[in-house]
Amino acid sequence: MSKAFRLSVLLSASLAALPAIAGPAPKVEDVKKPQIVLISFDGAHDLAQWKRSRELAARTGARFTYFLSCVFLLSRETRGSYQAPGRSAGKSNVGFAMTKKEVVDRLGQINLAAAEGHDIASHACGHFDGGKWSKAEWTKEFDAFSTIMRDAYKINGISPEPEGWASIAASVKGFRAPYLSDSKGLTATLRDKGFAYNASGVSHGPEEPRLNGTMLDFALPQIPEGPSERRIIAMDYNLFVRHSGGVDKPEEAAKYESRAYGAFRKAFDTQYAGGRVALQIGFHFTLMNDGAYWRALERFAGEVCVKSDVECISYADYVARRNEAPVQTGG
């Protein structure tokens, strides 16, 4: 064995005998939770928009919540099946279906949406302002919704009722009040009826839902919009009123579309780069300002819902995940 080789062996053995010295821990980047986006539709009326929204979901992997007004499951002939608190039978602020065929087609869209994993929820029936309704009046409205939803096929003389409809009707556990008009009577009724969530609130900005007994209270956020970045409820109707005074101006549609998209995207980017609080956006099935807001939504969802760390899910999905999450305990 050469002298150099023996020296190398001795040096290696000596180094091996030395105590290990801990170096700096490798830097681990913070792993952020997924950004959640909750997109919903109030009323769920127009058949073309049912199809368009489902196509958007298929392209982006999104799952939506449809807040259904039950009067759209009644035709002119069957509208007497509904009587709102303090009104005569067959009265509604938003009308009814025009024909029996329209009811058939809408029921078909609801069945397809439910099968695709979307959330069918309640927007009450006749779109009346129940802000001053008592618990008894709200109970009457919810009973009407439940009956009309459950018996829609029978009421309208449509057969056969598809297998699974009873399950869809019974699974409605979410609510948004017409005009976002919340009240103590409403809250008490929702609790009695076993609802899982109430999405009738409004907040200054995106915030986590609040637990109200066993029910989650969600609030549509006010988000910065337009050149002055004044806050506005993240809903198409509110944008429509701000932009054009609630009057259609198709010649300005491109400008309004750009502003709506910019507001949605900025609100999203703020959360995506920050605390990642769920972002809620509300829509209707009405093409205001020549469809400007729907085009903005489609562009927005097409960009963000496809991201690997973004989940565009329904309110029901959100509630289910929260209920399934393990309870954190102290160590």
C-alpha positions in Angstrom: 0.0 0.0 0.0 1.5 3.4 -1.0 2.0 6.2 1.5 -0.4 8.4 -0.4 -3.2 5.7 -0.4 -2.7 5.1 3.4 -3.0 8.9 4.1 -6.2 9.0 2.0 -7.8 6.2 4.0 -6.8 7.7 7.3 -8.2 11.1 6.4 -11.5 9.5 5.2 -11.9 7.6 8.4 -11.1 10.7 10.5 -13.8 12.7 8.7 -16.3 9.9 9.1 -15.8 9.9 12.9 -16.5 13.6 13.2 -20.0 14.6 14.4 -22.4 15.6 11.7 -22.8 19.4 11.4 -26.3 20.5 10.4 -26.3 22.9 7.5 -29.1 25.3 6.6 -32.4 23.6 5.8 -33.3 23.7 2.2 -35.7 26.5 1.4 -39.2 25.2 0.9 -41.6 27.5 -0.9 -44.9 28.1 0.8 -47.6 26.0 -0.8 -50.8 28.0 -1.1 -54.2 26.6 -0.9 -56.2 26.4 -4.2 -58.0 29.6 -5.2 -61.7 28.9 -5.2 -64.2 30.7 -7.5 -67.9 30.4 -6.9 -70.0 31.4 -9.9 -73.8 31.3 -9.6 -76.9 32.2 -11.7 -80.1 33.6 -10.2 -83.5 32.7 -11.6 -82.2 30.1 -14.1 -84.9 30.9 -16.6 -83.8 31.2 -20.3 -83.2 27.9 -22.0 -80.4 29.2 -24.2 -78.5 30.4 -21.2 -78.9 27.0 -19.5 -77.2 25.4 -22.5 -74.6 28.2 -22.8 -73.6 27.9 -19.1 -73.4 24.1 -19.2 -71.1 24.4 -22.3 -68.9 26.9 -20.5 -68.7 24.4 -17.6 -67.7 21.6 -20.0 -65.0 23.7 -21.5 -63.5 24.9 -18.3 -64.2 22.1 -15.8 -66.3 24.5 -13.7 -69.3 23.6 -11.5 -72.0 26.2 -11.0 -74.9 26.9 -8.7 -78.3 27.6 -10.2 -80.6 29.5 -7.9 -83.9 28.5 -9.5 -87.2 30.5 -9.3 -89.9 27.8 -9.0 -92.4 29.8 -11.1 -90.4 28.8 -14.2 -91.6 25.3 -13.6 -95.2 26.4 -14.1 -96.9 27.4 -17.3 -99.8 29.8 -17.9 -102.2 26.9 -17.4 -100.7 25.7 -14.1 -99.6 29.0 -12.6 -102.5 28.9 -10.1 -100.5 26.3 -8.2 -98.4 29.1 -6.7 -99.6 31.7 -4.3 -97.1 34.0 -2.7 -97.6 35.5 0.8 -100.1 38.3 0.6 -100.8 37.8 -3.1 -103.5 36.1 -5.0 -102.8 32.8 -6.8 -100.9 32.9 -10.0 -99.0 36.1 -9.4 -95.3 36.5 -9.9 -92.8 39.4 -10.3 -91.0 37.5 -13.0 -93.8 35.7 -14.9 -94.0 32.0 -15.6 -93.1 29.6 -18.4 -95.0 30.5 -21.6 -95.9 26.9 -22.5 -95.9 23.3 -21.2 -93.1 22.5 -23.7 -90.9 25.2 -22.1 -91.4 23.6 -18.7 -90.5 20.2 -20.2 -87.3 21.7 -21.8 -86.3 23.5 -18.6 -86.8 20.4 -16.5 -84.6 18.6 -19.0 -81.8 21.2 -18.5 -82.1 20.9 -14.7 -81.8 17.1 -14.9 -78.7 17.4 -17.2 -77.1 20.0 -15.0 -77.6 18.0 -11.8 -76.2 14.9 -13.6 -73.1 16.9 -14.5 -72.4 17.8 -10.9 -73.9 21.3 -10.7 -75.8 22.6 -7.7 -79.5 23.2 -8.0 -80.5 25.7 -5.3 -83.5 27.9 -4.5 -84.2 31.5 -5.4 -87.7 31.2 -3.9 -90.6 31.3 -6.3 -92.2 34.6 -7.5 -89.2 36.9 -6.9 -90.9 39.1 -4.3 -89.0 41.2 -1.8 -89.4 39.2 1.5 -87.3 41.6 3.6 -90.3 42.3 5.8 -91.9 38.8 5.7 -92.5 37.0 8.9 -91.2 33.5 9.5 -94.7 32.2 8.7 -94.7 34.0 5.4 -91.3 32.7 4.5 -92.4 29.2 5.5 -95.3 29.5 3.0 -92.9 30.5 0.2 -90.5 27.6 1.0 -93.3 25.1 1.2 -94.5 26.3 -2.2 -91.1 25.9 -3.7 -90.7 22.4 -2.3 -94.1 21.3 -3.5 -93.7 22.7 -7.0 -90.2 21.4 -7.4 -91.2 17.9 -6.1 -94.4 17.7 -8.2 -93.4 19.6 -11.3 -94.0 16.7 -13.6 -97.4 15.8 -12.1 -98.6 19.5 -11.9 -97.9 20.0 -15.5 -99.1 16.6 -16.7 -95.7 15.5 -18.0 -94.9 11.9 -18.0 -92.9 9.9 -17.3 -91.1 11.5 -14.5 -87.5 10.6 -14.9 -85.8 8.4 -12.4 -83.9 10.5 -9.9 -86.0 13.6 -10.1 -87.3 13.1 -6.5 -83.7 13.0 -5.4 -82.8 16.2 -7.2 -85.8 18.0 -5.7 -85.0 16.8 -2.2 -81.3 17.8 -2.5 -82.0 21.5 -2.7 -80.2 22.8 0.4 -79.0 26.2 -0.7 -80.7 29.6 -1.0 -80.3 33.1 -2.3 -83.0 35.7 -1.5 -84.5 37.8 -4.4 -83.0 41.3 -4.3 -80.5 39.8 -1.7 -83.2 40.8 0.8 -82.2 38.9 3.9 -84.2 39.0 7.2 -84.5 37.4 10.6 -87.7 35.6 9.5 -85.8 34.2 6.5 -82.9 33.0 8.7 -85.2 31.2 11.1 -87.1 29.5 8.3 -83.9 28.3 6.6 -82.7 26.8 9.9 -86.1 25.0 10.4 -86.0 23.7 6.8 -82.4 22.3 7.3 -80.7 24.4 4.6 -77.0 24.1 4.4 -76.2 27.6 3.2 -77.7 31.0 2.6 -75.9 33.1 -0.1 -78.0 36.3 0.4 -75.3 38.5 2.0 -73.1 41.3 0.7 -69.6 42.1 2.0 -67.1 44.9 1.5 -64.7 42.5 -0.2 -64.2 38.7 -0.5 -64.5 37.0 2.8 -64.9 33.5 4.1 -68.5 32.3 4.8 -69.7 32.6 8.4 -71.1 29.7 10.4 -74.7 30.5 11.5 -75.7 27.6 13.7 -75.4 24.7 11.3 -75.7 26.9 8.2 -73.1 28.8 6.3 -73.8 32.4 5.4 -72.1 33.5 2.1 -71.8 37.1 0.9 -71.3 38.5 -2.6 -68.3 40.8 -2.4 -68.1 44.4 -3.5 -65.1 44.7 -5.9 -63.3 47.7 -7.4 -64.6 48.5 -10.9 -64.1 51.1 -13.6 -61.6 54.0 -13.9 -62.3 55.3 -10.4 -62.3 51.7 -8.9 -65.5 52.4 -6.9 -66.7 49.2 -5.3 -69.7 47.4 -6.7 -71.5 44.1 -5.9 -69.9 41.4 -8.1 -73.1 40.7 -10.0 -74.0 41.4 -13.6 -77.2 43.4 -12.8 -75.3 45.8 -10.6 -72.8 46.4 -13.4 -75.7 46.9 -15.8 -77.2 49.6 -13.6 -73.9 51.4 -13.1 -72.8 51.3 -16.7 -76.0 52.3 -18.5 -78.6 53.1 -15.8 -80.3 49.7 -16.4 -81.1 50.6 -20.0 -79.6 48.5 -22.8 -77.0 50.3 -24.8 -75.7 47.7 -27.3 -73.4 50.3 -29.0 -71.4 50.5 -25.8 -71.3 46.7 -25.2 -67.6 46.3 -25.9 -66.7 49.0 -23.4 -68.9 47.4 -20.7 -67.6 43.9 -21.4 -64.0 45.2 -21.0 -64.8 46.9 -17.7 -66.6 43.9 -16.3 -63.8 41.5 -17.3 -61.3 43.9 -15.8 -63.2 44.0 -12.5 -63.5 40.2 -12.3 -59.9 39.6 -13.2 -58.5 42.2 -10.7 -60.6 40.8 -7.9 -59.3 37.4 -8.8 -55.7 38.4 -9.1 -55.8 40.1 -5.7 -56.9 36.9 -4.0 -54.7 34.7 -6.1 -51.6 36.5 -5.2 -52.7 37.1 -1.6 -54.8 35.2 1.0 -56.8 33.2 -1.6 -60.2 33.9 -0.1 -63.0 32.4 -2.3 -64.2 34.8 -4.9 -68.0 34.9 -5.5 -69.6 36.2 -8.7 -73.3 36.3 -9.3 -75.1 36.3 -12.7 -78.5 36.1 -14.3 -79.8 34.4 -17.4 -80.5 37.8 -19.0 -78.2 39.2 -21.7 -77.9 42.8 -20.5 -76.1 45.3 -22.7 -76.1 42.9 -25.6 -74.6 40.1 -23.6 -71.5 42.1 -22.5 -71.4 40.6 -19.0 -71.8 37.0 -20.2 -68.9 37.5 -22.6 -66.8 38.9 -19.8 -67.7 35.9 -17.7 -66.8 33.4 -20.4 -63.4 35.1 -21.0 -62.8 35.2 -17.2 -63.7 31.6 -16.5 -61.9 30.4 -19.6 -58.7 31.9 -18.2 -58.9 31.2 -14.5 -60.9 28.0 -14.1 -58.5 26.0 -16.1 -55.5 26.8 -13.9 -54.1 23.9 -11.9 -54.4 25.7 -8.6 -57.8 27.2 -9.2 -61.1 25.4 -8.5 -64.3 26.8 -9.9 -66.9 24.9 -7.8 -70.5 25.2 -6.6 -71.6 26.4 -3.2 -72.7 22.9 -2.4 -69.2 21.6 -3.2 -67.7 24.3 -0.9 -70.1 23.3 1.9 -69.4 19.6 1.5 -65.6 20.1 1.5 -65.8 22.2 4.7 -67.9 19.6 6.4 -65.5 16.9 5.4 -62.4 18.8 6.6 -60.8 17.3 9.7 -61.3 19.3 12.9 -58.0 21.0 14.0 -57.1 20.3 17.6 -54.3 21.6 19.8 -51.1 19.5 20.1 
